[in-house]
């Protein structure tokens, strides 16, 4: 596994803790749309697309309000 895959997995795991239940699916949809519009997007742009709402999950983790959704 390379660094991008490791970071992608970590972002996905973090976003599962978001206060917004739709965030995990929304995050993946955003990445899919990026790749449709720009198939040659670099890793930085892919990471930005995947994690663009990550602050909602990080705020919950910092407050100890985590929840795990089924994968």
mmCIF file as Biopython writes it, N, C-alpha, C and O atoms, coordinates in Angstrom:
data_model
#
loop_
_atom_site.group_PDB
_atom_site.id
_atom_site.type_symbol
_atom_site.label_atom_id
_atom_site.label_alt_id
_atom_site.label_comp_id
_atom_site.label_asym_id
_atom_site.label_entity_id
_atom_site.label_seq_id
_atom_site.pdbx_PDB_ins_code
_atom_site.Cartn_x
_atom_site.Cartn_y
_atom_site.Cartn_z
_atom_site.occupancy
_atom_site.B_iso_or_equiv
_atom_site.auth_seq_id
_atom_site.auth_asym_id
_atom_site.pdbx_PDB_model_num
ATOM 1   N N  . UNK A ? 1  ? 0.840   -1.175 0.000   1.0 0.0 1  A 1 
ATOM 2   C CA . UNK A ? 1  ? 0.000   0.000  0.000   1.0 0.0 1  A 1 
ATOM 3   C C  . UNK A ? 1  ? 0.892   1.247  0.000   1.0 0.0 1  A 1 
ATOM 4   O O  . UNK A ? 1  ? 1.884   1.307  0.726   1.0 0.0 1  A 1 
ATOM 5   N N  . UNK A ? 2  ? 0.534   2.230  -0.812  1.0 0.0 2  A 1 
ATOM 6   C CA . UNK A ? 2  ? 1.355   3.434  -0.871  1.0 0.0 2  A 1 
ATOM 7   C C  . UNK A ? 2  ? 0.806   4.518  0.060   1.0 0.0 2  A 1 
ATOM 8   O O  . UNK A ? 2  ? -0.230  4.338  0.699   1.0 0.0 2  A 1 
ATOM 9   N N  . UNK A ? 3  ? 1.510   5.628  0.123   1.0 0.0 3  A 1 
ATOM 10  C CA . UNK A ? 3  ? 1.121   6.714  1.034   1.0 0.0 3  A 1 
ATOM 11  C C  . UNK A ? 3  ? -0.273  7.244  0.729   1.0 0.0 3  A 1 
ATOM 12  O O  . UNK A ? 3  ? -1.033  7.542  1.651   1.0 0.0 3  A 1 
ATOM 13  N N  . UNK A ? 4  ? -0.626  7.367  -0.558  1.0 0.0 4  A 1 
ATOM 14  C CA . UNK A ? 4  ? -1.952  7.868  -0.916  1.0 0.0 4  A 1 
ATOM 15  C C  . UNK A ? 4  ? -3.034  6.937  -0.387  1.0 0.0 4  A 1 
ATOM 16  O O  . UNK A ? 4  ? -4.011  7.401  0.201   1.0 0.0 4  A 1 
ATOM 17  N N  . UNK A ? 5  ? -2.879  5.644  -0.582  1.0 0.0 5  A 1 
ATOM 18  C CA . UNK A ? 5  ? -3.880  4.684  -0.098  1.0 0.0 5  A 1 
ATOM 19  C C  . UNK A ? 5  ? -3.991  4.724  1.421   1.0 0.0 5  A 1 
ATOM 20  O O  . UNK A ? 5  ? -5.091  4.630  1.966   1.0 0.0 5  A 1 
ATOM 21  N N  . UNK A ? 6  ? -2.869  4.862  2.100   1.0 0.0 6  A 1 
ATOM 22  C CA . UNK A ? 6  ? -2.887  4.963  3.560   1.0 0.0 6  A 1 
ATOM 23  C C  . UNK A ? 6  ? -3.642  6.204  4.012   1.0 0.0 6  A 1 
ATOM 24  O O  . UNK A ? 6  ? -4.475  6.137  4.916   1.0 0.0 6  A 1 
ATOM 25  N N  . UNK A ? 7  ? -3.349  7.335  3.383   1.0 0.0 7  A 1 
ATOM 26  C CA . UNK A ? 7  ? -4.013  8.578  3.745   1.0 0.0 7  A 1 
ATOM 27  C C  . UNK A ? 7  ? -5.498  8.537  3.392   1.0 0.0 7  A 1 
ATOM 28  O O  . UNK A ? 7  ? -6.331  9.017  4.160   1.0 0.0 7  A 1 
ATOM 29  N N  . UNK A ? 8  ? -5.829  7.971  2.246   1.0 0.0 8  A 1 
ATOM 30  C CA . UNK A ? 8  ? -7.230  7.827  1.840   1.0 0.0 8  A 1 
ATOM 31  C C  . UNK A ? 8  ? -7.996  7.017  2.882   1.0 0.0 8  A 1 
ATOM 32  O O  . UNK A ? 8  ? -9.099  7.398  3.273   1.0 0.0 8  A 1 
ATOM 33  N N  . UNK A ? 9  ? -7.429  5.918  3.327   1.0 0.0 9  A 1 
ATOM 34  C CA . UNK A ? 9  ? -8.075  5.090  4.349   1.0 0.0 9  A 1 
ATOM 35  C C  . UNK A ? 9  ? -8.258  5.845  5.657   1.0 0.0 9  A 1 
ATOM 36  O O  . UNK A ? 9  ? -9.296  5.727  6.309   1.0 0.0 9  A 1 
ATOM 37  N N  . UNK A ? 10 ? -7.256  6.616  6.037   1.0 0.0 10 A 1 
ATOM 38  C CA . UNK A ? 10 ? -7.340  7.388  7.282   1.0 0.0 10 A 1 
ATOM 39  C C  . UNK A ? 10 ? -8.417  8.470  7.181   1.0 0.0 10 A 1 
ATOM 40  O O  . UNK A ? 10 ? -9.167  8.689  8.132   1.0 0.0 10 A 1 
ATOM 41  N N  . UNK A ? 11 ? -8.493  9.141  6.039   1.0 0.0 11 A 1 
ATOM 42  C CA . UNK A ? 11 ? -9.529  10.164 5.836   1.0 0.0 11 A 1 
ATOM 43  C C  . UNK A ? 11 ? -10.907 9.522  5.890   1.0 0.0 11 A 1 
ATOM 44  O O  . UNK A ? 11 ? -11.804 10.039 6.555   1.0 0.0 11 A 1 
ATOM 45  N N  . UNK A ? 12 ? -11.085 8.408  5.203   1.0 0.0 12 A 1 
ATOM 46  C CA . UNK A ? 12 ? -12.384 7.727  5.197   1.0 0.0 12 A 1 
ATOM 47  C C  . UNK A ? 12 ? -12.789 7.307  6.605   1.0 0.0 12 A 1 
ATOM 48  O O  . UNK A ? 12 ? -13.952 7.446  6.985   1.0 0.0 12 A 1 
ATOM 49  N N  . UNK A ? 13 ? -11.843 6.797  7.371   1.0 0.0 13 A 1 
ATOM 50  C CA . UNK A ? 13 ? -12.144 6.390  8.749   1.0 0.0 13 A 1 
ATOM 51  C C  . UNK A ? 13 ? -12.536 7.596  9.599   1.0 0.0 13 A 1 
ATOM 52  O O  . UNK A ? 13 ? -13.476 7.518  10.390  1.0 0.0 13 A 1 
ATOM 53  N N  . UNK A ? 14 ? -11.832 8.694  9.441   1.0 0.0 14 A 1 
ATOM 54  C CA . UNK A ? 14 ? -12.133 9.902  10.205  1.0 0.0 14 A 1 
ATOM 55  C C  . UNK A ? 14 ? -13.500 10.445 9.842   1.0 0.0 14 A 1 
ATOM 56  O O  . UNK A ? 14 ? -14.268 10.825 10.726  1.0 0.0 14 A 1 
ATOM 57  N N  . UNK A ? 15 ? -13.815 10.487 8.562   1.0 0.0 15 A 1 
ATOM 58  C CA . UNK A ? 15 ? -15.089 11.057 8.106   1.0 0.0 15 A 1 
ATOM 59  C C  . UNK A ? 15 ? -16.274 10.219 8.572   1.0 0.0 15 A 1 
ATOM 60  O O  . UNK A ? 15 ? -17.385 10.740 8.679   1.0 0.0 15 A 1 
ATOM 61  N N  . UNK A ? 16 ? -16.070 8.963  8.845   1.0 0.0 16 A 1 
ATOM 62  C CA . UNK A ? 16 ? -17.170 8.148  9.380   1.0 0.0 16 A 1 
ATOM 63  C C  . UNK A ? 16 ? -17.662 8.670  10.728  1.0 0.0 16 A 1 
ATOM 64  O O  . UNK A ? 16 ? -18.753 8.308  11.168  1.0 0.0 16 A 1 
ATOM 65  N N  . UNK A ? 17 ? -16.868 9.516  11.388  1.0 0.0 17 A 1 
ATOM 66  C CA . UNK A ? 17 ? -17.247 10.101 12.679  1.0 0.0 17 A 1 
ATOM 67  C C  . UNK A ? 17 ? -17.967 11.430 12.544  1.0 0.0 17 A 1 
ATOM 68  O O  . UNK A ? 17 ? -18.264 12.069 13.554  1.0 0.0 17 A 1 
ATOM 69  N N  . UNK A ? 18 ? -18.251 11.857 11.345  1.0 0.0 18 A 1 
ATOM 70  C CA . UNK A ? 18 ? -18.885 13.155 11.133  1.0 0.0 18 A 1 
ATOM 71  C C  . UNK A ? 18 ? -20.269 13.211 11.776  1.0 0.0 18 A 1 
ATOM 72  O O  . UNK A ? 18 ? -20.959 12.200 11.902  1.0 0.0 18 A 1 
ATOM 73  N N  . UNK A ? 19 ? -20.651 14.420 12.179  1.0 0.0 19 A 1 
ATOM 74  C CA . UNK A ? 19 ? -21.993 14.645 12.713  1.0 0.0 19 A 1 
ATOM 75  C C  . UNK A ? 19 ? -23.051 14.546 11.623  1.0 0.0 19 A 1 
ATOM 76  O O  . UNK A ? 19 ? -24.237 14.388 11.912  1.0 0.0 19 A 1 
ATOM 77  N N  . UNK A ? 20 ? -22.624 14.637 10.387  1.0 0.0 20 A 1 
ATOM 78  C CA . UNK A ? 20 ? -23.535 14.570 9.247   1.0 0.0 20 A 1 
ATOM 79  C C  . UNK A ? 20 ? -23.485 13.147 8.686   1.0 0.0 20 A 1 
ATOM 80  O O  . UNK A ? 20 ? -22.461 12.743 8.134   1.0 0.0 20 A 1 
ATOM 81  N N  . UNK A ? 21 ? -24.563 12.386 8.816   1.0 0.0 21 A 1 
ATOM 82  C CA . UNK A ? 21 ? -24.542 10.979 8.404   1.0 0.0 21 A 1 
ATOM 83  C C  . UNK A ? 21 ? -24.211 10.764 6.927   1.0 0.0 21 A 1 
ATOM 84  O O  . UNK A ? 21 ? -23.694 9.711  6.553   1.0 0.0 21 A 1 
ATOM 85  N N  . UNK A ? 22 ? -24.505 11.749 6.097   1.0 0.0 22 A 1 
ATOM 86  C CA . UNK A ? 22 ? -24.255 11.611 4.664   1.0 0.0 22 A 1 
ATOM 87  C C  . UNK A ? 22 ? -22.801 11.859 4.284   1.0 0.0 22 A 1 
ATOM 88  O O  . UNK A ? 22 ? -22.422 11.583 3.146   1.0 0.0 22 A 1 
ATOM 89  N N  . UNK A ? 23 ? -21.978 12.367 5.187   1.0 0.0 23 A 1 
ATOM 90  C CA . UNK A ? 23 ? -20.611 12.749 4.839   1.0 0.0 23 A 1 
ATOM 91  C C  . UNK A ? 23 ? -19.760 11.633 4.234   1.0 0.0 23 A 1 
ATOM 92  O O  . UNK A ? 23 ? -19.050 11.890 3.262   1.0 0.0 23 A 1 
ATOM 93  N N  . UNK A ? 24 ? -19.795 10.411 4.758   1.0 0.0 24 A 1 
ATOM 94  C CA . UNK A ? 24 ? -18.947 9.382  4.130   1.0 0.0 24 A 1 
ATOM 95  C C  . UNK A ? 24 ? -19.281 9.153  2.651   1.0 0.0 24 A 1 
ATOM 96  O O  . UNK A ? 24 ? -18.379 9.035  1.821   1.0 0.0 24 A 1 
ATOM 97  N N  . UNK A ? 25 ? -20.557 9.093  2.328   1.0 0.0 25 A 1 
ATOM 98  C CA . UNK A ? 25 ? -20.959 8.894  0.928   1.0 0.0 25 A 1 
ATOM 99  C C  . UNK A ? 25 ? -20.652 10.150 0.120   1.0 0.0 25 A 1 
ATOM 100 O O  . UNK A ? 25 ? -20.167 10.063 -1.008  1.0 0.0 25 A 1 
ATOM 101 N N  . UNK A ? 26 ? -20.932 11.314 0.694   1.0 0.0 26 A 1 
ATOM 102 C CA . UNK A ? 26 ? -20.674 12.584 0.009   1.0 0.0 26 A 1 
ATOM 103 C C  . UNK A ? 26 ? -19.192 12.727 -0.328  1.0 0.0 26 A 1 
ATOM 104 O O  . UNK A ? 26 ? -18.838 13.178 -1.417  1.0 0.0 26 A 1 
ATOM 105 N N  . UNK A ? 27 ? -18.341 12.347 0.594   1.0 0.0 27 A 1 
ATOM 106 C CA . UNK A ? 27 ? -16.901 12.430 0.385   1.0 0.0 27 A 1 
ATOM 107 C C  . UNK A ? 27 ? -16.465 11.563 -0.801  1.0 0.0 27 A 1 
ATOM 108 O O  . UNK A ? 27 ? -15.704 12.010 -1.659  1.0 0.0 27 A 1 
ATOM 109 N N  . UNK A ? 28 ? -16.950 10.337 -0.840  1.0 0.0 28 A 1 
ATOM 110 C CA . UNK A ? 28 ? -16.598 9.438  -1.951  1.0 0.0 28 A 1 
ATOM 111 C C  . UNK A ? 28 ? -17.188 9.925  -3.267  1.0 0.0 28 A 1 
ATOM 112 O O  . UNK A ? 28 ? -16.548 9.815  -4.313  1.0 0.0 28 A 1 
ATOM 113 N N  . UNK A ? 29 ? -18.409 10.466 -3.223  1.0 0.0 29 A 1 
ATOM 114 C CA . UNK A ? 29 ? -19.012 11.007 -4.446  1.0 0.0 29 A 1 
ATOM 115 C C  . UNK A ? 29 ? -18.211 12.185 -4.988  1.0 0.0 29 A 1 
ATOM 116 O O  . UNK A ? 29 ? -18.050 12.328 -6.200  1.0 0.0 29 A 1 
ATOM 117 N N  . UNK A ? 30 ? -17.714 13.021 -4.097  1.0 0.0 30 A 1 
ATOM 118 C CA . UNK A ? 30 ? -16.913 14.170 -4.523  1.0 0.0 30 A 1 
ATOM 119 C C  . UNK A ? 30 ? -15.644 13.697 -5.224  1.0 0.0 30 A 1 
ATOM 120 O O  . UNK A ? 30 ? -15.255 14.250 -6.252  1.0 0.0 30 A 1 
ATOM 121 N N  . UNK A ? 31 ? -15.010 12.689 -4.676  1.0 0.0 31 A 1 
ATOM 122 C CA . UNK A ? 31 ? -13.817 12.131 -5.318  1.0 0.0 31 A 1 
ATOM 123 C C  . UNK A ? 31 ? -14.167 11.531 -6.676  1.0 0.0 31 A 1 
ATOM 124 O O  . UNK A ? 31 ? -13.431 11.727 -7.643  1.0 0.0 31 A 1 
ATOM 125 N N  . UNK A ? 32 ? -15.268 10.811 -6.759  1.0 0.0 32 A 1 
ATOM 126 C CA . UNK A ? 32 ? -15.677 10.223 -8.034  1.0 0.0 32 A 1 
ATOM 127 C C  . UNK A ? 32 ? -15.943 11.302 -9.082  1.0 0.0 32 A 1 
ATOM 128 O O  . UNK A ? 32 ? -15.553 11.151 -10.239 1.0 0.0 32 A 1 
ATOM 129 N N  . UNK A ? 33 ? -16.603 12.389 -8.682  1.0 0.0 33 A 1 
ATOM 130 C CA . UNK A ? 33 ? -16.859 13.471 -9.622  1.0 0.0 33 A 1 
ATOM 131 C C  . UNK A ? 33 ? -15.568 14.144 -10.058 1.0 0.0 33 A 1 
ATOM 132 O O  . UNK A ? 33 ? -15.410 14.485 -11.230 1.0 0.0 33 A 1 
ATOM 133 N N  . UNK A ? 34 ? -14.656 14.336 -9.133  1.0 0.0 34 A 1 
ATOM 134 C CA . UNK A ? 34 ? -13.358 14.898 -9.506  1.0 0.0 34 A 1 
ATOM 135 C C  . UNK A ? 34 ? -12.715 14.062 -10.597 1.0 0.0 34 A 1 
ATOM 136 O O  . UNK A ? 34 ? -12.216 14.597 -11.586 1.0 0.0 34 A 1 
ATOM 137 N N  . UNK A ? 35 ? -12.728 12.747 -10.415 1.0 0.0 35 A 1 
ATOM 138 C CA . UNK A ? 35 ? -12.075 11.871 -11.383 1.0 0.0 35 A 1 
ATOM 139 C C  . UNK A ? 35 ? -12.817 11.827 -12.717 1.0 0.0 35 A 1 
ATOM 140 O O  . UNK A ? 35 ? -12.204 11.586 -13.757 1.0 0.0 35 A 1 
ATOM 141 N N  . UNK A ? 36 ? -14.122 12.056 -12.698 1.0 0.0 36 A 1 
ATOM 142 C CA . UNK A ? 36 ? -14.869 12.159 -13.964 1.0 0.0 36 A 1 
ATOM 143 C C  . UNK A ? 36 ? -14.477 13.426 -14.711 1.0 0.0 36 A 1 
ATOM 144 O O  . UNK A ? 36 ? -14.279 13.415 -15.926 1.0 0.0 36 A 1 
ATOM 145 N N  . UNK A ? 37 ? -14.371 14.513 -13.962 1.0 0.0 37 A 1 
ATOM 146 C CA . UNK A ? 37 ? -14.064 15.798 -14.579 1.0 0.0 37 A 1 
ATOM 147 C C  . UNK A ? 37 ? -12.589 15.973 -14.897 1.0 0.0 37 A 1 
ATOM 148 O O  . UNK A ? 37 ? -12.225 16.676 -15.840 1.0 0.0 37 A 1 
ATOM 149 N N  . UNK A ? 38 ? -11.752 15.332 -14.108 1.0 0.0 38 A 1 
ATOM 150 C CA . UNK A ? 38 ? -10.303 15.465 -14.282 1.0 0.0 38 A 1 
ATOM 151 C C  . UNK A ? 38 ? -9.640  14.117 -13.986 1.0 0.0 38 A 1 
ATOM 152 O O  . UNK A ? 38 ? -9.094  13.917 -12.901 1.0 0.0 38 A 1 
ATOM 153 N N  . UNK A ? 39 ? -9.688  13.199 -14.945 1.0 0.0 39 A 1 
ATOM 154 C CA . UNK A ? 39 ? -9.128  11.862 -14.714 1.0 0.0 39 A 1 
ATOM 155 C C  . UNK A ? 39 ? -7.645  11.862 -14.349 1.0 0.0 39 A 1 
ATOM 156 O O  . UNK A ? 39 ? -7.150  10.903 -13.758 1.0 0.0 39 A 1 
ATOM 157 N N  . UNK A ? 40 ? -6.943  12.926 -14.696 1.0 0.0 40 A 1 
ATOM 158 C CA . UNK A ? 40 ? -5.511  13.015 -14.407 1.0 0.0 40 A 1 
ATOM 159 C C  . UNK A ? 40 ? -5.210  13.818 -13.145 1.0 0.0 40 A 1 
ATOM 160 O O  . UNK A ? 40 ? -4.080  14.266 -12.949 1.0 0.0 40 A 1 
ATOM 161 N N  . UNK A ? 41 ? -6.215  14.003 -12.288 1.0 0.0 41 A 1 
ATOM 162 C CA . UNK A ? 41 ? -6.010  14.784 -11.063 1.0 0.0 41 A 1 
ATOM 163 C C  . UNK A ? 41 ? -4.865  14.196 -10.250 1.0 0.0 41 A 1 
ATOM 164 O O  . UNK A ? 41 ? -4.721  12.978 -10.140 1.0 0.0 41 A 1 
ATOM 165 N N  . UNK A ? 42 ? -4.056  15.083 -9.684  1.0 0.0 42 A 1 
ATOM 166 C CA . UNK A ? 42 ? -2.938  14.592 -8.880  1.0 0.0 42 A 1 
ATOM 167 C C  . UNK A ? 42 ? -3.424  14.174 -7.490  1.0 0.0 42 A 1 
ATOM 168 O O  . UNK A ? 42 ? -4.576  14.406 -7.125  1.0 0.0 42 A 1 
ATOM 169 N N  . UNK A ? 43 ? -2.535  13.560 -6.735  1.0 0.0 43 A 1 
ATOM 170 C CA . UNK A ? 43 ? -2.905  13.030 -5.422  1.0 0.0 43 A 1 
ATOM 171 C C  . UNK A ? 43 ? -3.366  14.125 -4.467  1.0 0.0 43 A 1 
ATOM 172 O O  . UNK A ? 43 ? -4.274  13.901 -3.667  1.0 0.0 43 A 1 
ATOM 173 N N  . UNK A ? 44 ? -2.760  15.291 -4.537  1.0 0.0 44 A 1 
ATOM 174 C CA . UNK A ? 44 ? -3.153  16.386 -3.637  1.0 0.0 44 A 1 
ATOM 175 C C  . UNK A ? 44 ? -4.608  16.783 -3.872  1.0 0.0 44 A 1 
ATOM 176 O O  . UNK A ? 44 ? -5.348  17.017 -2.917  1.0 0.0 44 A 1 
ATOM 177 N N  . UNK A ? 45 ? -5.019  16.859 -5.126  1.0 0.0 45 A 1 
ATOM 178 C CA . UNK A ? 45 ? -6.398  17.216 -5.436  1.0 0.0 45 A 1 
ATOM 179 C C  . UNK A ? 45 ? -7.366  16.114 -5.017  1.0 0.0 45 A 1 
ATOM 180 O O  . UNK A ? 45 ? -8.465  16.398 -4.540  1.0 0.0 45 A 1 
ATOM 181 N N  . UNK A ? 46 ? -6.963  14.863 -5.193  1.0 0.0 46 A 1 
ATOM 182 C CA . UNK A ? 46 ? -7.802  13.744 -4.757  1.0 0.0 46 A 1 
ATOM 183 C C  . UNK A ? 46 ? -8.001  13.771 -3.245  1.0 0.0 46 A 1 
ATOM 184 O O  . UNK A ? 46 ? -9.108  13.548 -2.756  1.0 0.0 46 A 1 
ATOM 185 N N  . UNK A ? 47 ? -6.939  14.043 -2.516  1.0 0.0 47 A 1 
ATOM 186 C CA . UNK A ? 47 ? -7.014  14.119 -1.055  1.0 0.0 47 A 1 
ATOM 187 C C  . UNK A ? 47 ? -7.910  15.279 -0.639  1.0 0.0 47 A 1 
ATOM 188 O O  . UNK A ? 47 ? -8.716  15.145 0.282   1.0 0.0 47 A 1 
ATOM 189 N N  . UNK A ? 48 ? -7.770  16.419 -1.315  1.0 0.0 48 A 1 
ATOM 190 C CA . UNK A ? 48 ? -8.607  17.579 -1.005  1.0 0.0 48 A 1 
ATOM 191 C C  . UNK A ? 48 ? -10.079 17.268 -1.248  1.0 0.0 48 A 1 
ATOM 192 O O  . UNK A ? 48 ? -10.933 17.643 -0.445  1.0 0.0 48 A 1 
ATOM 193 N N  . UNK A ? 49 ? -10.379 16.589 -2.344  1.0 0.0 49 A 1 
ATOM 194 C CA . UNK A ? 49 ? -11.771 16.238 -2.651  1.0 0.0 49 A 1 
ATOM 195 C C  . UNK A ? 49 ? -12.334 15.297 -1.596  1.0 0.0 49 A 1 
ATOM 196 O O  . UNK A ? 49 ? -13.446 15.500 -1.109  1.0 0.0 49 A 1 
ATOM 197 N N  . UNK A ? 50 ? -11.582 14.285 -1.247  1.0 0.0 50 A 1 
ATOM 198 C CA . UNK A ? 50 ? -12.046 13.287 -0.291  1.0 0.0 50 A 1 
ATOM 199 C C  . UNK A ? 50 ? -12.243 13.875 1.101   1.0 0.0 50 A 1 
ATOM 200 O O  . UNK A ? 50 ? -13.188 13.508 1.799   1.0 0.0 50 A 1 
ATOM 201 N N  . UNK A ? 51 ? -11.371 14.775 1.506   1.0 0.0 51 A 1 
ATOM 202 C CA . UNK A ? 51 ? -11.404 15.282 2.878   1.0 0.0 51 A 1 
ATOM 203 C C  . UNK A ? 51 ? -11.948 16.681 3.046   1.0 0.0 51 A 1 
ATOM 204 O O  . UNK A ? 51 ? -11.714 17.312 4.077   1.0 0.0 51 A 1 
ATOM 205 N N  . UNK A ? 52 ? -12.678 17.189 2.049   1.0 0.0 52 A 1 
ATOM 206 C CA . UNK A ? 52 ? -13.083 18.594 2.085   1.0 0.0 52 A 1 
ATOM 207 C C  . UNK A ? 52 ? -14.023 18.955 3.234   1.0 0.0 52 A 1 
ATOM 208 O O  . UNK A ? 52 ? -14.125 20.136 3.567   1.0 0.0 52 A 1 
ATOM 209 N N  . UNK A ? 53 ? -14.703 18.017 3.845   1.0 0.0 53 A 1 
ATOM 210 C CA . UNK A ? 53 ? -15.579 18.299 4.997   1.0 0.0 53 A 1 
ATOM 211 C C  . UNK A ? 53 ? -15.076 17.616 6.270   1.0 0.0 53 A 1 
ATOM 212 O O  . UNK A ? 53 ? -15.854 17.391 7.197   1.0 0.0 53 A 1 
ATOM 213 N N  . UNK A ? 54 ? -13.830 17.297 6.323   1.0 0.0 54 A 1 
ATOM 214 C CA . UNK A ? 54 ? -13.282 16.501 7.425   1.0 0.0 54 A 1 
ATOM 215 C C  . UNK A ? 54 ? -13.373 17.225 8.773   1.0 0.0 54 A 1 
ATOM 216 O O  . UNK A ? 54 ? -13.349 16.582 9.822   1.0 0.0 54 A 1 
ATOM 217 N N  . UNK A ? 55 ? -13.476 18.552 8.750   1.0 0.0 55 A 1 
ATOM 218 C CA . UNK A ? 55 ? -13.511 19.285 10.024  1.0 0.0 55 A 1 
ATOM 219 C C  . UNK A ? 55 ? -14.711 18.893 10.874  1.0 0.0 55 A 1 
ATOM 220 O O  . UNK A ? 55 ? -14.641 18.952 12.102  1.0 0.0 55 A 1 
ATOM 221 N N  . UNK A ? 56 ? -15.811 18.495 10.244  1.0 0.0 56 A 1 
ATOM 222 C CA . UNK A ? 56 ? -16.981 18.089 11.040  1.0 0.0 56 A 1 
ATOM 223 C C  . UNK A ? 56 ? -16.672 16.835 11.854  1.0 0.0 56 A 1 
ATOM 224 O O  . UNK A ? 56 ? -17.132 16.709 12.989  1.0 0.0 56 A 1 
ATOM 225 N N  . UNK A ? 57 ? -15.919 15.929 11.302  1.0 0.0 57 A 1 
ATOM 226 C CA . UNK A ? 57 ? -15.557 14.705 12.020  1.0 0.0 57 A 1 
ATOM 227 C C  . UNK A ? 57 ? -14.468 14.973 13.049  1.0 0.0 57 A 1 
ATOM 228 O O  . UNK A ? 57 ? -14.494 14.408 14.142  1.0 0.0 57 A 1 
ATOM 229 N N  . UNK A ? 58 ? -13.523 15.821 12.710  1.0 0.0 58 A 1 
ATOM 230 C CA . UNK A ? 58 ? -12.425 16.112 13.632  1.0 0.0 58 A 1 
ATOM 231 C C  . UNK A ? 58 ? -12.951 16.835 14.864  1.0 0.0 58 A 1 
ATOM 232 O O  . UNK A ? 58 ? -12.499 16.564 15.976  1.0 0.0 58 A 1 
ATOM 233 N N  . UNK A ? 59 ? -13.900 17.753 14.682  1.0 0.0 59 A 1 
ATOM 234 C CA . UNK A ? 59 ? -14.490 18.438 15.829  1.0 0.0 59 A 1 
ATOM 235 C C  . UNK A ? 59 ? -15.129 17.437 16.785  1.0 0.0 59 A 1 
ATOM 236 O O  . UNK A ? 59 ? -14.992 17.573 18.001  1.0 0.0 59 A 1 
ATOM 237 N N  . UNK A ? 60 ? -15.826 16.431 16.252  1.0 0.0 60 A 1 
ATOM 238 C CA . UNK A ? 60 ? -16.469 15.417 17.089  1.0 0.0 60 A 1 
ATOM 239 C C  . UNK A ? 60 ? -15.425 14.559 17.795  1.0 0.0 60 A 1 
ATOM 240 O O  . UNK A ? 60 ? -15.579 14.240 18.974  1.0 0.0 60 A 1 
ATOM 241 N N  . UNK A ? 61 ? -14.368 14.185 17.086  1.0 0.0 61 A 1 
ATOM 242 C CA . UNK A ? 61 ? -13.319 13.371 17.710  1.0 0.0 61 A 1 
ATOM 243 C C  . UNK A ? 61 ? -12.665 14.126 18.856  1.0 0.0 61 A 1 
ATOM 244 O O  . UNK A ? 61 ? -12.386 13.549 19.907  1.0 0.0 61 A 1 
ATOM 245 N N  . UNK A ? 62 ? -12.422 15.414 18.654  1.0 0.0 62 A 1 
ATOM 246 C CA . UNK A ? 62 ? -11.775 16.218 19.690  1.0 0.0 62 A 1 
ATOM 247 C C  . UNK A ? 62 ? -12.645 16.320 20.943  1.0 0.0 62 A 1 
ATOM 248 O O  . UNK A ? 62 ? -12.135 16.426 22.058  1.0 0.0 62 A 1 
ATOM 249 N N  . UNK A ? 63 ? -13.951 16.286 20.748  1.0 0.0 63 A 1 
ATOM 250 C CA . UNK A ? 63 ? -14.885 16.373 21.867  1.0 0.0 63 A 1 
ATOM 251 C C  . UNK A ? 63 ? -15.257 14.999 22.416  1.0 0.0 63 A 1 
ATOM 252 O O  . UNK A ? 63 ? -16.043 14.902 23.359  1.0 0.0 63 A 1 
ATOM 253 N N  . UNK A ? 64 ? -14.705 13.942 21.839  1.0 0.0 64 A 1 
ATOM 254 C CA . UNK A ? 64 ? -15.010 12.594 22.298  1.0 0.0 64 A 1 
ATOM 255 C C  . UNK A ? 64 ? -16.384 12.108 21.886  1.0 0.0 64 A 1 
ATOM 256 O O  . UNK A ? 64 ? -16.934 11.201 22.510  1.0 0.0 64 A 1 
ATOM 257 N N  . UNK A ? 65 ? -16.941 12.696 20.849  1.0 0.0 65 A 1 
ATOM 258 C CA . UNK A ? 65 ? -18.292 12.342 20.398  1.0 0.0 65 A 1 
ATOM 259 C C  . UNK A ? 65 ? -18.227 11.473 19.141  1.0 0.0 65 A 1 
ATOM 260 O O  . UNK A ? 65 ? -18.929 11.746 18.167  1.0 0.0 65 A 1 
ATOM 261 N N  . UNK A ? 66 ? -17.431 10.477 19.151  1.0 0.0 66 A 1 
ATOM 262 C CA . UNK A ? 66 ? -17.282 9.652  17.957  1.0 0.0 66 A 1 
ATOM 263 C C  . UNK A ? 66 ? -18.391 8.616  17.880  1.0 0.0 66 A 1 
ATOM 264 O O  . UNK A ? 66 ? -18.951 8.193  18.891  1.0 0.0 66 A 1 
ATOM 265 N N  . UNK A ? 67 ? -18.682 8.232  16.680  1.0 0.0 67 A 1 
ATOM 266 C CA . UNK A ? 67 ? -19.609 7.116  16.430  1.0 0.0 67 A 1 
ATOM 267 C C  . UNK A ? 67 ? -19.076 6.376  15.227  1.0 0.0 67 A 1 
ATOM 268 O O  . UNK A ? 67 ? -18.486 6.983  14.334  1.0 0.0 67 A 1 
ATOM 269 N N  . UNK A ? 68 ? -19.268 5.120  15.192  1.0 0.0 68 A 1 
ATOM 270 C CA . UNK A ? 68 ? -18.794 4.304  14.079  1.0 0.0 68 A 1 
ATOM 271 C C  . UNK A ? 68 ? -19.976 3.823  13.283  1.0 0.0 68 A 1 
ATOM 272 O O  . UNK A ? 68 ? -20.919 3.252  13.832  1.0 0.0 68 A 1 
ATOM 273 N N  . UNK A ? 69 ? -19.927 4.052  11.998  1.0 0.0 69 A 1 
ATOM 274 C CA . UNK A ? 69 ? -20.965 3.557  11.096  1.0 0.0 69 A 1 
ATOM 275 C C  . UNK A ? 69 ? -20.501 2.255  10.474  1.0 0.0 69 A 1 
ATOM 276 O O  . UNK A ? 69 ? -19.299 2.047  10.313  1.0 0.0 69 A 1 
ATOM 277 N N  . UNK A ? 70 ? -21.417 1.380  10.122  1.0 0.0 70 A 1 
ATOM 278 C CA . UNK A ? 70 ? -21.013 0.166  9.418   1.0 0.0 70 A 1 
ATOM 279 C C  . UNK A ? 70 ? -20.361 0.527  8.098   1.0 0.0 70 A 1 
ATOM 280 O O  . UNK A ? 70 ? -20.767 1.482  7.434   1.0 0.0 70 A 1 
ATOM 281 N N  . UNK A ? 71 ? -19.373 -0.222 7.729   1.0 0.0 71 A 1 
ATOM 282 C CA . UNK A ? 71 ? -18.666 0.058  6.465   1.0 0.0 71 A 1 
ATOM 283 C C  . UNK A ? 71 ? -19.350 -0.603 5.311   1.0 0.0 71 A 1 
ATOM 284 O O  . UNK A ? 71 ? -18.899 -0.478 4.173   1.0 0.0 71 A 1 
#
